[in-house]
Amino acid sequence: MITPKAHIAATAPYALPEVNVAADKPLVMLAFNESARPPSPLAVKAGYEALASAQLYSDTEWTDLREAIAQIYRIAASQVLCGAGSMELISCLTQCYVGPGDRVLSSQYGYAFFRSAAHAAGADYDQAPERDLSVSVDALLASVRDSTRIVFLANPGNPTGTRIRQDELVRLRDGLDDDILLVIDEAYGEFADGLDESSFDLVSRGNTVVLRTFSKAYGLAGLRVGWGLFPPSIADEIRKLLNPGNIGVVSQNAATAATLDQPYMRATCAETVDRRDRFAGQMRELGLRVPESFTNFVLIRFPNADAAGRADQVLRAEGIMLRNMVGYNLPDCLRATIGSESDMEIVTEHLSDWRRREGVQC
């Protein structure tokens, strides 16, 4: 029987949460960081209309989508590449620039798919310690080795929700050798836009890539559309690895319309942020620790792993699914996506009841 390459056989599959909640309860899914609102009505209309031409292959240059992105973010359309979610772009970057003997570096609680992509390419994966659940630029720079080829940084971070400032990103880039690629994953960037200058400016240096997605703020997770701003020389190489027609016509049209409907997206972010901050305050009133979040989720830290596990069991018995963080070596934490108003009220109610029954000293 044919066998896989050794490094693939040794690679663990990317872990998704197990949906093992009570079958007799309505499911409240708050484990995937999906949008609390549906996509823009204009995006829905554009996607529906695109079905009429579904017999045709999609535009392999993503022309309308790239031009819309360039218009809104004031960047060069020629430097935009689109992928089937930003995960495809992460995979292509690792496949292109690392292999056996090379190393990929991220932070202690960096997005788990960075590890999966590195191992799939046969590279080793390193993690720099974080400070108070936030990326430490000093720790990242101290963790660079001679064989480090890519540094991945999720900003804002997943699963922590924390964020480092633009000047820290510049300091990180300045501290890395020019032959090390810095990839800044801004999957939740729209929730933090306007706080300081854009990291897109770093791309002009030729050794930095910035990625974004339509899965979060734009509410198009099911259509699998991501994009990134690439230096021209890197874009040329990544295009060789992208599947032609990687984004279907429905997804392209919907994402284009969503991009151009900025008021709707901004309203989604504002509504989510308001609900997020109120929910975080309620969790802190229960004595639980919640770091400041710049995303559409919060990380809830319990007194210990046992308390987090018991709280998770109580919620699942009611059909409520948060994301346990055991796989991130944060066993005392649960991550809660910000859902509808009623969803967050239900979570607060059951965690309040759990707190009273257990008398947990947080």
ZILIN-V41264 format. One record per residue. N is the residue number from 0. RES is the residue in one small letter. NEAR is the number of other C-alpha atoms within 10 Angstrom. Layout:
n: <N N>
res: <RES RES>
near: <NEAR NEAR>
This chain:
n: <0 1 2 3 4 5 6 7 8 9 10 11 12 13 14 15 16 17 18 19 20 21 22 23 24 25 26 27 28 29 30 31 32 33 34 35 36 37 38 39 40 41 42 43 44 45 46 47 48 49 50 51 52 53 54 55 56 57 58 59 60 61 62 63 64 65 66 67 68 69 70 71 72 73 74 75 76 77 78 79 80 81 82 83 84 85 86 87 88 89 90 91 92 93 94 95 96 97 98 99 100 101 102 103 104 105 106 107 108 109 110 111 112 113 114 115 116 117 118 119 120 121 122 123 124 125 126 127 128 129 130 131 132 133 134 135 136 137 138 139 140 141 142 143 144 145 146 147 148 149 150 151 152 153 154 155 156 157 158 159 160 161 162 163 164 165 166 167 168 169 170 171 172 173 174 175 176 177 178 179 180 181 182 183 184 185 186 187 188 189 190 191 192 193 194 195 196 197 198 199 200 201 202 203 204 205 206 207 208 209 210 211 212 213 214 215 216 217 218 219 220 221 222 223 224 225 226 227 228 229 230 231 232 233 234 235 236 237 238 239 240 241 242 243 244 245 246 247 248 249 250 251 252 253 254 255 256 257 258 259 260 261 262 263 264 265 266 267 268 269 270 271 272 273 274 275 276 277 278 279 280 281 282 283 284 285 286 287 288 289 290 291 292 293 294 295 296 297 298 299 300 301 302 303 304 305 306 307 308 309 310 311 312 313 314 315 316 317 318 319 320 321 322 323 324 325 326 327 328 329 330 331 332 333 334 335 336 337 338 339 340 341 342 343 344 345 346 347 348 349 350 351 352 353 354 355 356 357 358 359 360 361>
res: <m i t p k a h i a a t a p y a l p e v n v a a d k p l v m l a f n e s a r p p s p l a v k a g y e a l a s a q l y s d t e w t d l r e a i a q i y r i a a s q v l c g a g s m e l i s c l t q c y v g p g d r v l s s q y g y a f f r s a a h a a g a d y d q a p e r d l s v s v d a l l a s v r d s t r i v f l a n p g n p t g t r i r q d e l v r l r d g l d d d i l l v i d e a y g e f a d g l d e s s f d l v s r g n t v v l r t f s k a y g l a g l r v g w g l f p p s i a d e i r k l l n p g n i g v v s q n a a t a a t l d q p y m r a t c a e t v d r r d r f a g q m r e l g l r v p e s f t n f v l i r f p n a d a a g r a d q v l r a e g i m l r n m v g y n l p d c l r a t i g s e s d m e i v t e h l s d w r r r e g v q c>
near: <3 4 7 9 10 9 13 14 11 12 15 11 11 11 10 10 13 10 15 12 21 16 11 9 12 11 15 21 19 23 22 17 24 22 24 21 19 14 24 24 14 19 26 20 13 21 21 14 14 17 13 11 11 12 8 10 13 19 16 15 15 22 13 16 26 22 18 18 20 18 14 12 13 11 16 14 19 16 18 23 22 26 23 20 24 23 21 20 23 22 20 20 23 23 19 15 18 21 18 12 10 19 22 28 26 26 24 21 22 24 20 16 15 23 23 21 23 27 24 22 22 23 25 19 19 20 19 21 20 17 11 10 19 21 27 19 22 15 16 23 17 12 16 23 13 8 14 22 21 25 26 21 23 27 27 26 26 24 26 28 23 21 20 15 13 16 12 14 18 14 13 17 21 10 15 16 13 13 11 19 22 26 22 23 24 21 25 26 23 20 23 17 12 9 9 10 11 12 18 18 13 20 19 13 11 16 21 24 24 23 25 23 28 25 23 26 29 26 22 25 19 11 19 21 25 24 24 25 26 25 20 15 11 19 18 13 14 20 14 11 15 18 12 14 15 20 24 20 24 22 23 27 26 27 33 23 22 27 25 18 17 14 12 19 22 16 13 23 24 13 15 25 20 10 18 25 18 13 22 23 15 16 20 16 11 16 16 19 18 21 17 16 23 23 30 25 29 27 25 21 24 22 15 13 17 12 20 21 18 13 19 20 17 17 21 20 16 19 20 25 28 22 22 22 20 13 12 14 10 17 18 18 28 25 24 26 26 25 23 17 14 10 17 19 14 16 21 17 12 16 18 15 13 17 18 11 9 11 9 14 10 14>
